[in-house]
Amino acid sequence: MTIAAWRALAPAAAAAEFGRRLAALPPAQRRAAIAAAPSAEELEQRFAAAPRGGRLGGSPALVKDLFDTAGEETRAGSTFLPELRPSGGEDGTLAGAWRAAGVVLAGKTHMVEFAYGLTGENAHYGDCVSPRAPERTSGGSSSGSAVAVAAGLVPLAAASDTGGSVRVPAAFCGVYGMRLTPGHRWIRDAVPLAPSMDAPGWFTACAEDMRTTLEVFAPAPAAGRTPRGRYFAPEGLDPEVAAACGAAAAAWAPAADARLGRSLAAGFSGCAGAYQAQGGAEAWRYHQRWFERCRDRYDPRTRARLEAASRLTEAEIAAAWTVAERVRRTWEEYFGQWDFLVMPATPCPALRPEEFTQENRMRLLALTAPASLAGLPALTLPIALDGGMKGLTGGLQVVARRAEDRLFGEILAQNSSRLA
């Protein structure tokens, strides 16, 4: 159901429809994806109370559990955060803005613990899987939000993206994803991972709903020249992903010529390692105050990453910032001529559990870290994969200077018929 279809329902019917769709989720997926949901009576009251004047009025949404929402604890995928960071009394900035726009907050979604991962795994609540391919991961860290939208539970879900936490699950689950920019007011009071790169965002199931939410939450100037961009495919993509992404982008983002391709490849080299060091140092800075006390209560994967981050040297962190500065200069040079760059969002379709390797993590970060290190917004478009990959999806990430750019809406309008 689209945002418009939900808006057409009376409050009682909308609450009942949400309940039916929630009950239809497989129990393990429901436990892994949904952190909190109100009672049917409470939800009906929320639908009845929502302002209906705006374009999102009366549409339900779920919120990733690192954003505070009134009356609900914020766990950020952990079991112990409420003991150390009490919440639940008031809406955070994102929740307040979404309610003011008429969005009905229908609960919260689970995530990779403390947003520190790209796969959708969580040792406490279960691993999220792609509704399109239940034997494969949903991607993360915004796993529950992506699953909720891909499964049709809601048309819209709030998320965050530090190193790819919107872009990877959007590609793996076949939904649309929007990453805004670090420092945005919605992310400032959320539970952080790496504040210099943390950005708020959201998922929708269709292009029209993404256009609507962009027009409400990131309105762009109406006038301007026709945006121009290029498509860049780094080495290391799975053949099916390379073919599908190249074909999907060809009509509106011609491939970068050899010279531009070499320049971008050189400028973005080392991004994955730099992201791990810079992001790890910032994550450790936040967690070190209670890490020793709570060490055994962390998801083992999160604990291992934080332990590795605690051992980073000043030289390693400085080297990461040097790479980040080179990446920013590369983007500045590129945007001196072009308005947007299109890249694959992931090098592969959704991963199976046995494929959750450090090598694949670095392959993912090699594609997502360039925009993260430079603090840039990105729109992810789902792409159907062919060649024996029936039902699986990849994604294209469209990176621009500003989130409030009309090119995102124009690209959605021009290309929705070609997408997954």
Number of C-alpha atoms within 10 A of each C-alpha: 13 16 26 17 12 21 20 12 15 14 20 15 14 23 23 16 15 20 17 12 14 19 12 12 18 10 11 13 20 21 18 26 29 25 24 18 17 16 13 16 11 13 24 21 15 22 27 17 15 21 17 16 10 12 17 27 23 31 27 27 27 31 29 34 34 29 28 27 24 15 12 19 21 27 25 25 28 23 15 14 17 14 9 8 11 11 20 14 12 13 18 21 17 23 22 17 14 20 20 15 21 22 28 26 27 25 21 28 30 33 39 32 28 22 31 25 23 27 31 32 27 25 16 15 22 18 26 32 31 25 23 20 18 13 13 24 28 35 34 35 35 39 36 36 36 43 37 28 27 27 20 18 24 26 25 32 29 29 30 34 30 31 33 29 32 36 39 37 37 40 33 34 32 34 30 33 34 30 29 26 28 24 15 13 14 21 23 18 14 23 21 23 24 23 18 18 24 29 32 27 27 29 35 31 27 25 21 17 20 26 20 18 19 20 16 15 15 16 16 17 9 7 7 9 7 9 14 14 22 22 24 22 20 17 11 11 17 12 11 20 26 20 14 20 27 21 13 19 21 12 11 15 20 16 20 17 11 9 9 14 17 14 13 21 16 13 20 24 15 18 25 22 18 25 28 20 22 24 26 23 23 19 22 21 15 15 16 14 10 10 16 9 9 14 15 10 13 20 19 14 16 20 18 13 16 22 16 15 21 16 12 15 12 10 9 16 20 14 16 23 17 13 22 25 15 19 25 21 14 20 24 14 13 18 15 9 10 15 18 23 22 26 24 31 33 30 28 25 24 28 20 15 14 7 14 14 12 9 9 16 15 17 18 23 25 25 26 28 26 28 27 29 27 22 22 21 25 32 29 29 31 31 28 22 22 14 10 8 12 11 14 23 28 33 36 28 31 25 23 23 19 19 22 18 21 22 22 24 20 13 18 20 13 11 15 14 9 12 21 19
